[in-house]
C-alpha cells in the first residue's frame, strides 16, 4: 500500500547464498496451500495492518484490534528509512501481540518503492535489518511471521528481478538461522499486474531450504473485478502454494477494488486476508483508516465493512490455537435449494434459493457455473448477478459455507438465458496517468463507459501514443499497436456493459528520457 504521508511500496535485492539443507519447520509453517501452527492446526489470518513505525506511542491499538475479533496484526517497522525500530522496540511489539493473543506479522517498510521511489532500500538491506533484530525474534516462531519487505519493486524493471532478489533474501535469512515462516510481497507495488510473483512463485518457494514461504498479494485497483481476483487465487491453488491477501481496501487512487469478492473468496477458499489499515493514513488515502484517530469506538465505514460486514473479521476469525483458540467445527452446512432466476436482463439476473442449515451457522453462499467459474458471493440466500453476456445460457449452482470454512455440497443446477442486447448508442473512453517516471508511465485507469440505452456486448478503444513512446505492458484488454495508434479490445470477462456501466484497463509505456508527453485522442466504439 502507498499510505501515510507519501506513496509507499517495497523491493527485494540480491544476495548470493549457497544451497542449504532442508530443515524441519518450527512454529508456524506451510503445508501445500495451507498455513499451519506448530501443532498442525490450520491458521487462517484475519486482521489488519498497524503503522507502528510512525505511531510508536499508539500501543493500545493492539488490544483494540483484538477487541474486534482479529487474530492477526501486520505491524509496520523500519530499519532506517524512517526512525529505526530497535531490538527492544521489536521485542515489545512481539510482547504486545502476545498479550492481545494476536499472531504478529512483522514487515519492513523500508523497501517500499524500490526502483521507482527515492530513498527506498533493497531487499538485501531489509534482510540485514531482520538479522540485526534477530535476538528479539528467535524463539518466537509460534507467534511471529516475518514479512521481509513491503511491496517489492514499483513499476520499473530492476536488476536483479523479483525472483532472484527474493530468493537471495530468503536464503540469507535461512543461512543466519531464521526458522520463522517468511512472507514475501509481490512486485508492481504489491499488485503483480505483470505476474512476476505468480509465474515465479514455485521457483522461489523451492529455493527456501525450510520450504516455509508464504506469498502475499496486495489487492487494490488492479483487482476491480471478480474475474481478476478469482484468476489470481486460482493460479496459486493450481500451483499448490500458500497465498494471503496481505493488503486490500475498499477504494484506492488507482481504481475501485472489489472488496466483496476479495473477502468472500478468501473465506470460501480458506485464504487469509489483512485489510489496510488501522489508523493514521495520510497523503490522500485517509479514507483507508478503519478507525478515526486511533479510537476503536469510531469505526469508519471501511472499518465497519472489514470487521463487521459479510465475510468480515468478526464472523470468520478464529483465534490461534497457541492462545487456546482454533476451530473444532468440521461439519459442513446442508446443500442449498435449487436456485430460481428472476429479473433476467441482457447482462444480469437475480437468483434466490432455499437457505442451508448448519450446526453452528451459515455465513455465506457462493454461486458457480457448471464449469466451476465463480459468478458471485453473498451473505444471504439471494444474489443479483451483473456483467453477464447477452443471449447466453447459464447453468448455475450454489454452495453454502460456515465460519470455519466448511463448504456444503452443491445445490441442484438451474438454467437461465440472458436477453439479447439492444442496438444503437455508443461509448466513451478516457485515460489517466496514474504514475510516471523519467522513462515511462502507467496509464490507469483507461475508463470505458457505455453511454447508450442498451447493453453492449463488446468495446474497442483507440488512442495515440506520442512520438517515441512504446507500449511495454497491458492488462484487462487485448492491446495491439500500429505505428503510434494503440487499439484495445475487451477480454471475455469485461466486454458486456449495461447502460451507463463502465469498466477499465491499463497500459504501461516507455518514452525517451525527459519527454513528458502523454497519450491523447481517445475514441470508443461498440
C-alpha positions, 0 to 999 in steps of 0.5 A: 500500500502507498499510505501515510504521508507519501506513496509507499511500496517495497523491493527485494535485492540480491544476495548470493547464498549457497544451497542449504539443507532442508530443515524441519519447520518450527512454529508456524509453517506451510503445508501445500496451500495451507498455513499451519501452527506448530501443532498442525492446526490450520491458521487462517489470518484475519486482521489488519495492518498497524503503522507502528513505525510512525505511531510508536506511542499508539500501543493500545491499538493492539488490544483494540484490534483484538477487541474486534475479533482479529487474530492477526496484526501486520505491524509496520517497522523500519530499519532506517528509512524512517526512525529505526525500530530497535531490538527492544522496540521489536521485542515489545511489539512481539510482547504486545501481540502476545498479550492481545493473543494476536499472531504478529506479522512483522514487515519492513517498510523500508523497501517500499518503492524500490526502483521507482521511489527515492530513498527506498532500500533493497531487499538485501538491506531489509534482510540485514535489518531482520538479522540485526533484530534477530535476538528479539525474534528467535524463539518466537516462531509460534507467534511471529511471521516475518514479512521481509519487505513491503511491496517489492519493486514499483513499476520499473524493471530492476536488476536483479528481478523479483525472483532472484532478489527474493530468493537471495533474501530468503536464503540469507535469512535461512543461512543466519538461522531464521526458522520463522515462516517468511512472507514475501510481497509481490512486485508492481507495488504489491499488485503483480499486474505483470505476474512476476510473483505468480509465474515465479512463485514455485521457483522461489518457494523451492529455493527456501531450504525450510520450504516455509514461504508464504506469498502475499498479494496486495489487492487494490485497483488492479483487482476491480473485478471478480474475474481478476481476483478469482484468476489470481487465487486460482493460479496459486491453488493450481500451483499448490502454494500458500497465498494471503491477501496481505493488503486490500481496501475498499477504494484506492487512487488507482481504481475501485477494488472489489472488496466483496469478492476479495473477502468472500473468496478468501473465506470460501477458499480458506485464504487469509486476508489483512485489510489496510489499515488501522489508523493514521493514513495520510497523503490522500488515502485517509479514507483507508483508516478503519478507525478515526484517530486511533479510537476503536469506538469510531469505526469508519465505514471501511472499518465497519465493512472489514470487521463487521460486514459479510465475510468480515473479521468478526464472523470468520476469525478464529483465534490461534490455537497457541492462545487456546483458540482454533476451530473444532467445527468440521461439519459442513452446512446442508446443500442449498435449494435449487436456485430460481432466476428472476429479473433476467436482463441482457447482462444480469439476473437475480437468483434466490434459493432455499437457505442451508442449515448448519450446526453452528451457522451459515455465513455465506453462499457462493454461486458457480457455473457448471464449469466451476467459474465463480459468478458471485458471493453473498451473505444471504440466500439471494444474489443479483448477478451483473456483467453477464453476456447477452443471449447466453445460457447459464447453468448455475449452482450454489454452495453454502459455507460456515465460519470455519470454512466448511463448504456444503455440497452443491445445490441442484443446477438451474438454467437461465438465458440472458436477453439479447442486447439492444442496438444503437448508442455508443461509448466513451473512453478516457485515460489517466496517468496514474504514475510516471517516471523519467522513462515511462508511465502507467496509464490507469485507469483507461475508463470505458463507459457505455453511454447508450440505452442498451447493453453492449456486448463488446468495446474497442478503444483507440488512442495515440501514443506520442512520438517515441513512446512504446507500449511495454505492458497491458492488462484487462484488454487485448492491446495491439499497436500500429505505428503510434495508434494503440487499439484495445479490445475487451477480454471475455470477462469485461466486454458486456456493459449495461447502460451507463456501466463502465469498466477499465484497463491499463497500459504501461509505456516507455518514452525517451528520457525527459519527454513528458508527453502523454497519450491523447485522442481517445475514441470508443466504439461498440 
